[in-house]
Amino acid sequence: MAWVYVGISLVLTVYGQLVIKWQVLRRGHLPPTPSGKVDFFAGLLLNPWVVSAMLTTFVAALCWMAAMTHLELSKAYPFAALSFILVLILSGVFFGEAVTPAKSIGVVLVFAGLIVSVSV
């Protein structure tokens, strides 16, 4: 069950990152004035999608804590790196962000590092 908690934490973390990016894109650029910044962030903090991202981040933290009751941190934490891979791929799919050769090599290296870390 501990690895299920790690997986849930991973999925919820990725969800939160994608939702935040999506809603920030909808709001536009951060205004230069202090009052504009307050309005910008207030609008985001009152946005139901952003609230859902914050709640899932909280639930992800709870799942991580549950996993830590049964797993060694040094064994479980490398799996958090999967969020980098998933966010890179999904940001390309949903937001049209560039998945460059350099980013692809980085993903391969992260994945290779994960494999090495769990096989030791």
C-alpha positions in Angstrom: 0.0 0.0 0.0 2.9 2.4 0.7 3.9 2.4 -3.0 0.3 3.2 -3.9 0.5 6.2 -1.7 3.7 7.2 -3.5 1.9 6.9 -6.9 -1.1 8.9 -5.7 1.2 11.6 -4.4 2.9 11.7 -7.8 -0.3 11.9 -9.8 -1.8 14.6 -7.6 1.4 16.6 -7.7 1.5 16.5 -11.5 -2.2 17.4 -11.6 -1.6 20.5 -9.4 1.3 21.7 -11.6 -0.7 21.4 -14.8 -3.8 23.1 -13.3 -1.8 26.0 -11.9 -0.1 26.5 -15.3 -3.4 26.3 -17.1 -5.1 28.9 -14.9 -2.1 31.2 -14.8 -2.1 31.2 -18.6 -5.8 32.1 -18.6 -5.0 35.1 -16.2 -2.2 36.4 -18.3 1.0 38.1 -17.3 1.7 39.2 -13.8 0.9 43.0 -13.6 3.8 45.4 -12.8 2.0 47.3 -10.1 1.5 46.1 -6.5 -2.3 46.5 -6.7 -2.3 44.6 -10.0 -0.3 41.8 -8.4 -2.7 41.6 -5.4 -5.7 41.4 -7.9 -3.9 38.8 -10.0 -3.1 36.5 -7.1 -6.5 37.1 -5.4 -8.2 36.0 -8.6 -6.1 32.9 -8.8 -6.6 32.0 -5.1 -10.4 32.3 -5.5 -10.4 30.2 -8.7 -12.0 26.8 -8.1 -9.4 25.1 -10.3 -6.6 26.6 -8.3 -8.3 25.7 -5.1 -8.5 22.1 -6.4 -4.8 22.2 -7.2 -4.0 23.4 -3.7 -6.2 20.7 -2.1 -4.6 18.0 -4.2 -1.2 19.2 -3.2 -2.3 18.8 0.5 -3.7 15.3 -0.2 -0.5 14.5 -2.0 1.5 15.5 1.1 -0.8 13.3 3.3 -0.2 10.4 0.9 3.5 11.0 1.1 3.4 11.0 4.9 1.5 7.7 4.8 4.1 6.2 2.5 6.9 7.4 4.7 5.5 5.3 7.6 6.5 2.2 5.6 9.3 3.2 3.2 12.8 4.4 3.5 13.0 8.0 2.2 16.1 7.1 0.2 14.1 4.4 -1.6 10.9 6.4 -2.2 12.1 9.9 -2.9 13.7 9.1 -6.3 10.2 8.3 -7.6 9.3 12.0 -7.1 11.6 12.6 -10.1 8.9 11.0 -12.2 6.9 14.2 -11.8 9.6 16.0 -13.8 9.2 13.6 -16.6 5.4 13.6 -16.6 5.2 17.4 -16.3 7.6 17.8 -19.3 5.6 15.4 -21.5 2.2 16.7 -20.4 3.2 20.4 -20.7 4.1 19.6 -24.3 0.8 17.9 -24.9 -1.5 20.4 -23.2 0.3 23.7 -23.5 2.4 23.2 -26.6 5.6 23.8 -24.7 8.7 22.7 -26.5 10.1 19.3 -25.8 13.6 20.0 -27.1 16.4 17.4 -27.6 18.1 18.8 -24.5 15.0 18.4 -22.4 14.5 14.9 -23.8 18.1 14.0 -22.9 17.5 15.4 -19.4 14.4 13.2 -19.0 16.4 10.1 -20.1 19.1 11.0 -17.6 16.5 11.4 -14.8 14.9 8.1 -15.7 18.2 6.4 -15.8 19.1 7.9 -12.4 15.8 6.5 -11.0 16.6 3.0 -12.4 20.1 3.1 -10.9 18.8 4.4 -7.5 16.3 1.6 -7.1 18.5 -1.1 -8.3 21.2 -0.4 -5.7 
